Amino acid sequence: MSPKPSPAGGAAVDALLDPSFLEDAVRRPMAEVRRLRREAEQQEVNLSYTRRLLQGRLDIVRRELQRRAEDDGRSLVDLLPEILAEKGRGPAHGLGRHQTVQPASPEEYESWVNSLTPGADLSAITELPDDKLEAAARSLAEAEKGLSERRRGVQQVMDGLAAELGRRYRDGEADVAALLADEGRH
């Protein structure tokens, strides 16, 4: 049996999700809190990208299982436009955050998603037996649930850091002129 892949985002996300992370942030200098917010934003983007990869694979696997059950004569390739149009998927539950950064290592996230289905080469999905395809669907669905929970946790950290920054400006502990001067140096 293959070892279970590490949780999405690995140690970097684990550190953000540690309860002491936000507690420590309130004692840090302003520049450090901004840096931590940027770090959390990057991890959220990475998780979001990974989640999209994972959901795409899961949609394809589920549709292949449905195609086999219905035996309607269409090939999976014929169904791709329908799959990619997200028919059958419910409304998005994202928070609609504006992303200002790109995923840091797309090949790393693709590798992680591929590791979720050991022994099931999804590039040859139509050749896989039903039991392997069903196992792949279960594995992907379980991983998507865990990844989504971690992503929501990172979003809460981002919100906490933004709230701390806002509090400092509101309470006069920081001023916008210093922020603009600092941003001009980077």
Backbone bond lengths (Angstrom), bond angles and torsions (degrees), N, CA, C in turn:
res aa  C-N    CA-C-N  psi(-1)  N-CA   C-N-CA  omega(-1)  CA-C   N-CA-C  phi
1 M - - - 1.455 - - 1.527 109.07 -
2 S 1.310 116.79 136.90 1.463 122.00 -179.29 1.517 110.08 -74.13
3 P 1.344 116.64 146.49 1.468 118.40 176.63 1.521 109.87 -65.51
4 K 1.318 114.64 147.49 1.464 120.24 179.58 1.522 108.93 -70.43
5 P 1.349 117.52 133.35 1.471 119.27 179.07 1.529 111.17 -60.65
6 S 1.311 115.61 151.88 1.461 119.92 176.37 1.526 108.72 -63.55
7 P 1.335 117.43 158.73 1.466 118.90 178.61 1.533 111.06 -59.71
8 A 1.308 115.80 151.88 1.466 121.18 179.63 1.516 110.35 -53.74
9 G 1.313 116.03 132.72 1.453 121.00 178.31 1.509 113.92 87.07
10 G 1.330 117.43 -14.98 1.454 122.19 175.34 1.517 114.85 56.27
11 A 1.330 114.39 -146.40 1.469 121.84 -173.80 1.525 112.68 -63.87
12 A 1.329 117.72 -32.93 1.466 119.96 -179.19 1.526 110.80 -62.28
13 V 1.326 116.61 -41.81 1.466 120.21 178.44 1.525 110.06 -75.11
14 D 1.330 117.05 -36.99 1.471 119.42 175.87 1.525 110.31 -54.36
15 A 1.330 116.86 -43.65 1.471 121.09 -178.75 1.526 110.81 -63.04
16 L 1.330 117.22 -41.50 1.465 120.72 179.17 1.524 111.60 -65.59
17 L 1.315 116.61 -34.39 1.459 121.03 -175.71 1.525 113.16 -84.95
18 D 1.319 117.02 -7.97 1.465 120.40 176.76 1.527 107.94 -63.82
19 P 1.334 118.23 127.81 1.469 120.77 -177.82 1.533 113.82 -54.07
20 S 1.300 117.48 -29.89 1.467 119.58 -178.72 1.531 112.26 -73.51
21 F 1.332 117.28 -14.67 1.460 120.63 -177.32 1.528 111.30 -58.66
22 L 1.325 117.34 -52.38 1.468 120.49 -179.31 1.520 111.62 -71.09
23 E 1.321 117.08 -34.81 1.468 119.72 177.99 1.526 110.44 -60.34
24 D 1.323 116.49 -41.86 1.466 121.21 179.20 1.528 111.56 -68.69
25 A 1.317 117.20 -30.68 1.465 120.82 -175.71 1.526 112.38 -61.40
26 V 1.314 117.86 -34.66 1.463 119.83 -177.25 1.528 112.07 -68.29
27 R 1.307 116.75 -17.39 1.464 120.88 179.25 1.527 112.58 -98.16
28 R 1.285 117.72 -0.69 1.470 121.16 -176.33 1.522 111.73 -91.96
29 P 1.323 115.87 157.24 1.472 119.27 176.43 1.533 111.08 -63.96
30 M 1.307 115.34 157.25 1.462 122.61 -177.37 1.534 112.36 -53.29
31 A 1.322 117.52 -47.92 1.472 121.00 -178.66 1.528 110.55 -60.24
32 E 1.308 116.83 -36.90 1.464 120.96 179.56 1.523 110.80 -69.09
33 V 1.318 117.99 -39.07 1.471 120.92 178.00 1.536 109.56 -64.87
34 R 1.318 116.92 -40.43 1.472 119.89 176.69 1.529 110.60 -62.62
35 R 1.338 116.03 -42.00 1.466 120.03 179.51 1.533 110.02 -63.27
36 L 1.315 116.68 -41.98 1.465 120.96 178.76 1.529 110.99 -63.66
37 R 1.326 116.23 -38.87 1.472 119.50 177.62 1.525 110.29 -63.64
38 R 1.345 117.19 -42.74 1.472 120.32 177.43 1.526 110.85 -63.03
39 E 1.325 116.66 -39.75 1.465 121.14 177.68 1.531 110.41 -62.49
40 A 1.326 116.79 -45.29 1.465 120.73 178.33 1.527 110.45 -63.20
41 E 1.327 117.13 -40.32 1.461 121.06 178.17 1.528 110.19 -60.94
42 Q 1.326 116.89 -43.17 1.469 120.24 179.54 1.527 110.39 -62.60
43 Q 1.311 117.20 -43.35 1.463 120.01 179.88 1.529 111.34 -65.83
44 E 1.321 117.02 -36.06 1.468 120.05 177.72 1.521 110.33 -65.36
45 V 1.326 116.93 -41.11 1.467 121.04 177.69 1.529 110.10 -63.84
46 N 1.318 116.30 -42.33 1.466 120.34 178.79 1.528 110.98 -61.71
47 L 1.334 116.24 -44.78 1.462 120.16 178.96 1.525 111.57 -66.29
48 S 1.311 116.78 -39.36 1.460 121.00 179.21 1.531 110.79 -62.31
49 Y 1.322 116.09 -44.64 1.462 121.21 178.55 1.534 109.92 -62.24
50 T 1.322 116.47 -46.02 1.462 121.16 -179.63 1.519 110.24 -61.47
51 R 1.313 116.01 -40.13 1.469 120.89 179.49 1.530 110.95 -63.36
52 R 1.321 116.42 -40.67 1.473 119.08 177.67 1.528 111.00 -63.57
53 L 1.329 117.03 -41.68 1.468 120.24 176.58 1.531 110.44 -59.52
54 L 1.313 114.89 -48.03 1.455 121.51 -177.69 1.534 110.75 -62.31
55 Q 1.327 116.61 -45.89 1.466 119.78 -179.20 1.527 111.37 -63.40
56 G 1.318 116.95 -36.92 1.463 119.73 177.39 1.519 111.52 -61.50
57 R 1.327 115.80 -45.08 1.466 120.28 178.10 1.526 110.50 -63.46
58 L 1.320 116.03 -43.43 1.465 120.10 -179.20 1.527 110.63 -63.58
59 D 1.318 117.85 -41.39 1.468 121.19 177.85 1.530 110.53 -59.90
60 I 1.313 116.70 -42.84 1.466 121.04 -179.08 1.525 110.26 -67.00
61 V 1.320 117.68 -45.04 1.465 120.92 -179.84 1.528 110.35 -62.67
62 R 1.314 116.84 -45.91 1.476 119.64 179.93 1.525 111.25 -62.99
63 R 1.317 116.00 -39.31 1.470 118.63 -179.03 1.523 110.97 -69.89
64 E 1.326 117.32 -33.80 1.461 119.66 176.32 1.530 109.85 -66.16
65 L 1.327 117.50 -41.24 1.471 119.93 176.66 1.533 110.63 -61.88
66 Q 1.323 116.46 -42.54 1.465 120.82 178.54 1.530 110.37 -64.83
67 R 1.324 116.82 -41.94 1.472 121.16 179.98 1.518 110.27 -59.89
68 R 1.316 116.49 -42.71 1.467 120.47 179.37 1.522 111.19 -65.38
69 A 1.325 116.92 -42.10 1.468 121.02 -178.74 1.525 111.44 -66.09
70 E 1.335 116.76 -38.37 1.466 120.94 -177.85 1.512 112.06 -83.62
71 D 1.323 117.52 -25.18 1.468 123.72 179.68 1.534 111.43 44.36
72 D 1.354 114.30 54.12 1.469 118.78 -177.03 1.534 113.49 -88.21
73 G 1.329 117.38 4.20 1.453 120.80 175.96 1.517 115.43 86.83
74 R 1.335 117.21 -11.04 1.466 118.94 178.70 1.522 109.72 -82.26
75 S 1.319 115.01 148.74 1.463 119.28 177.22 1.523 109.33 -86.84
76 L 1.320 114.54 163.80 1.460 119.35 177.21 1.525 110.11 -62.11
77 V 1.306 117.53 -37.04 1.470 121.17 178.19 1.527 110.05 -61.50
78 D 1.330 116.94 -39.95 1.472 120.43 177.34 1.528 111.48 -61.98
79 L 1.322 116.46 -28.97 1.459 121.68 -176.37 1.526 113.53 -89.05
80 L 1.321 117.71 -9.22 1.464 120.10 -176.18 1.526 114.33 -55.69
81 P 1.336 120.16 -44.10 1.472 117.98 178.41 1.529 112.25 -57.45
82 E 1.326 116.19 -39.14 1.467 121.41 178.46 1.533 110.26 -66.40
83 I 1.323 116.98 -43.63 1.470 121.62 -179.79 1.522 109.81 -63.52
84 L 1.318 115.90 -46.90 1.457 120.53 -176.49 1.522 113.00 -69.90
85 A 1.327 116.85 -22.05 1.465 120.74 177.74 1.524 110.80 -79.45
86 E 1.312 117.58 -0.27 1.465 124.70 177.57 1.524 112.56 63.64
87 K 1.323 116.47 31.29 1.463 118.18 174.80 1.513 107.98 -64.08
88 G 1.298 115.26 137.78 1.450 119.91 177.50 1.516 113.54 90.23
89 R 1.307 117.48 -14.74 1.473 118.82 177.98 1.519 107.31 -88.45
90 G 1.295 115.23 140.10 1.460 120.62 179.66 1.513 111.28 -69.85
91 P 1.324 115.44 -177.32 1.460 119.48 -179.69 1.523 111.26 -66.34
92 A 1.313 115.24 152.73 1.462 120.70 178.13 1.520 109.25 -67.35
93 H 1.321 115.23 145.37 1.459 120.37 178.85 1.515 111.24 -115.12
94 G 1.327 116.93 15.97 1.464 120.51 179.98 1.524 110.62 -68.22
95 L 1.296 114.85 169.65 1.461 119.75 -177.83 1.526 111.63 -94.68
96 G 1.328 117.82 5.08 1.454 120.80 176.39 1.518 113.39 62.76
97 R 1.299 117.09 36.55 1.462 120.57 -179.17 1.521 109.98 -75.30
98 H 1.303 114.73 140.08 1.459 120.60 174.51 1.524 107.81 -77.61
99 Q 1.315 116.42 122.45 1.459 120.31 -178.37 1.520 109.59 -97.72
100 T 1.322 114.90 126.86 1.464 119.85 -178.43 1.520 112.19 -107.44
101 V 1.329 116.93 -0.25 1.458 120.87 179.05 1.523 109.09 -128.01
102 Q 1.316 115.42 164.11 1.466 122.44 179.30 1.524 108.86 -104.08
103 P 1.337 117.45 159.88 1.463 119.28 175.05 1.531 109.76 -56.71
104 A 1.324 116.09 139.24 1.463 121.02 -173.66 1.529 113.08 -73.92
105 S 1.322 118.18 -41.47 1.470 122.01 -175.06 1.528 110.83 -141.38
106 P 1.322 117.77 74.27 1.469 119.79 -175.77 1.528 113.81 -53.16
107 E 1.331 117.58 -37.52 1.469 119.41 -179.39 1.527 111.53 -65.78
108 E 1.305 117.36 -31.76 1.468 121.65 177.33 1.532 110.33 -67.05
109 Y 1.321 117.16 -40.67 1.461 121.19 -178.73 1.530 110.63 -71.43
110 E 1.326 116.67 -36.84 1.463 119.96 176.19 1.530 110.19 -65.00
111 S 1.304 116.23 -40.73 1.462 120.63 177.43 1.531 110.68 -61.79
112 W 1.337 116.61 -41.49 1.458 120.33 178.52 1.532 110.33 -62.27
113 V 1.323 117.24 -45.37 1.466 120.53 179.40 1.528 109.89 -62.60
114 N 1.325 117.36 -42.03 1.463 120.27 179.05 1.522 111.75 -63.15
115 S 1.329 117.28 -31.69 1.467 120.92 -178.74 1.525 112.55 -70.11
116 L 1.314 116.76 -12.56 1.461 120.77 -178.17 1.518 112.92 -74.83
117 T 1.315 116.72 -17.24 1.466 120.68 -176.83 1.529 110.80 -125.94
118 P 1.336 117.59 61.03 1.467 119.45 -179.54 1.527 110.36 -61.50
119 G 1.305 116.30 139.02 1.454 120.72 179.11 1.513 113.79 78.72
120 A 1.321 117.44 2.57 1.467 121.18 179.27 1.521 107.57 -128.93
121 D 1.306 115.45 91.66 1.466 121.17 -179.57 1.524 108.55 -75.50
122 L 1.336 115.52 103.26 1.462 119.42 -175.70 1.520 112.64 -71.73
123 S 1.332 118.11 -11.69 1.466 119.26 174.99 1.537 110.11 -73.06
124 A 1.319 116.81 -14.44 1.463 122.57 176.04 1.531 108.63 -121.78
125 I 1.313 115.93 45.09 1.463 122.57 -171.52 1.529 113.61 -58.83
126 T 1.319 117.33 -36.59 1.469 119.45 -177.40 1.524 112.12 -71.42
127 E 1.327 116.82 -14.96 1.467 120.96 179.38 1.531 112.45 -93.54
128 L 1.309 117.89 -8.75 1.463 121.00 -177.97 1.523 110.72 -75.92
129 P 1.327 116.70 140.59 1.467 118.32 174.34 1.533 109.88 -69.62
130 D 1.313 115.62 157.65 1.469 121.21 -177.26 1.525 112.92 -54.40
131 D 1.334 117.16 -42.10 1.465 118.90 -176.31 1.533 111.64 -63.70
132 K 1.324 117.90 -38.21 1.471 120.20 177.80 1.522 110.58 -69.83
133 L 1.318 116.18 -37.74 1.457 120.43 179.34 1.538 110.48 -67.15
134 E 1.314 116.87 -41.35 1.470 120.63 177.48 1.529 110.87 -65.15
135 A 1.328 117.04 -39.38 1.465 120.55 177.62 1.527 110.11 -65.37
136 A 1.319 116.88 -39.56 1.467 121.03 177.85 1.524 109.98 -63.04
137 A 1.328 117.70 -42.53 1.466 121.24 179.32 1.525 110.40 -62.19
138 R 1.333 117.55 -43.26 1.469 120.79 179.01 1.531 110.77 -63.33
139 S 1.327 116.06 -45.01 1.458 120.83 -178.94 1.529 111.29 -62.55
140 L 1.318 116.69 -45.02 1.462 120.95 179.94 1.529 111.32 -65.48
141 A 1.330 116.70 -41.31 1.467 120.21 -179.78 1.531 110.70 -65.30
142 E 1.328 116.73 -41.82 1.470 120.51 178.54 1.530 110.44 -64.10
143 A 1.325 116.24 -43.44 1.466 120.24 179.71 1.527 110.95 -65.53
144 E 1.325 117.38 -37.60 1.466 120.68 179.72 1.522 110.21 -64.33
145 K 1.312 116.43 -39.10 1.468 120.32 178.57 1.529 110.02 -63.12
146 G 1.327 116.87 -47.74 1.460 120.72 179.60 1.514 112.77 -64.47
147 L 1.328 116.20 -41.50 1.458 120.97 178.78 1.526 110.41 -63.35
148 S 1.314 117.10 -42.53 1.465 120.73 -179.97 1.523 111.40 -63.43
149 E 1.326 116.81 -39.19 1.462 120.28 177.81 1.531 110.59 -63.93
150 R 1.326 116.47 -43.30 1.464 120.36 179.02 1.525 110.51 -65.09
151 R 1.314 116.71 -39.52 1.464 120.66 179.51 1.533 110.56 -63.63
152 R 1.342 116.41 -43.75 1.469 119.67 177.03 1.530 110.53 -61.10
153 G 1.320 116.73 -38.61 1.461 120.20 177.52 1.517 111.84 -62.90
154 V 1.328 116.92 -42.14 1.468 120.80 178.18 1.526 109.73 -65.62
155 Q 1.317 117.64 -38.68 1.463 120.48 177.33 1.525 110.73 -62.52
156 Q 1.315 117.09 -37.57 1.468 120.24 176.95 1.524 110.62 -65.93
157 V 1.327 117.57 -36.98 1.465 121.09 176.38 1.528 109.23 -64.50
158 M 1.331 116.72 -44.18 1.470 120.14 177.78 1.526 110.21 -58.15
159 D 1.326 116.30 -44.54 1.460 120.58 178.97 1.525 111.24 -62.80
160 G 1.332 116.71 -40.55 1.457 120.73 178.55 1.523 112.30 -64.16
161 L 1.321 116.19 -41.13 1.469 120.13 178.06 1.529 110.91 -67.82
162 A 1.324 116.70 -41.80 1.464 119.96 177.45 1.531 110.48 -62.80
163 A 1.326 116.64 -39.40 1.463 120.40 177.96 1.522 110.71 -63.87
164 E 1.324 116.84 -40.30 1.470 120.24 178.45 1.525 110.91 -64.72
165 L 1.330 116.90 -42.24 1.467 119.99 177.02 1.530 110.32 -62.33
166 G 1.329 115.97 -45.62 1.462 120.41 178.67 1.516 112.00 -60.55
167 R 1.321 117.32 -41.32 1.459 121.65 178.82 1.525 110.64 -61.22
168 R 1.315 115.86 -42.33 1.469 119.28 -178.77 1.529 111.11 -64.16
169 Y 1.321 117.18 -39.95 1.470 119.58 177.41 1.523 109.93 -67.99
170 R 1.315 116.42 -46.01 1.463 121.45 -178.77 1.522 111.87 -61.05
171 D 1.334 116.40 -40.78 1.466 120.63 -177.46 1.529 113.30 -86.53
172 G 1.333 116.78 3.99 1.458 120.16 177.04 1.522 114.77 78.12
173 E 1.331 117.44 12.90 1.463 120.31 178.34 1.530 111.69 -80.26
174 A 1.316 116.69 -11.85 1.465 122.04 179.17 1.519 107.32 -144.98
175 D 1.332 115.90 154.76 1.463 116.96 176.97 1.522 110.30 -130.87
176 V 1.308 113.79 152.56 1.457 121.64 -174.72 1.522 111.33 -63.36
177 A 1.310 118.94 -35.77 1.473 121.57 179.67 1.528 110.83 -58.93
178 A 1.325 116.90 -41.32 1.468 120.38 178.19 1.527 110.49 -66.16
179 L 1.331 116.95 -38.66 1.457 120.50 177.12 1.518 110.40 -61.47
180 L 1.304 117.57 -49.09 1.463 120.99 -178.62 1.534 111.02 -62.66
181 A 1.304 117.09 -40.23 1.471 120.36 178.12 1.530 109.86 -64.39
182 D 1.323 116.70 -42.01 1.465 121.48 180.00 1.527 110.49 -65.73
183 E 1.328 116.36 -43.40 1.476 120.12 -179.30 1.526 110.70 -65.52
184 G 1.319 117.80 -33.45 1.459 122.05 179.06 1.513 113.32 -65.97
185 R 1.334 117.45 -21.98 1.464 120.98 179.56 1.513 112.91 -83.70
186 H 1.329 118.92 -13.91 1.471 121.07 -175.43 1.482 112.12 -97.40
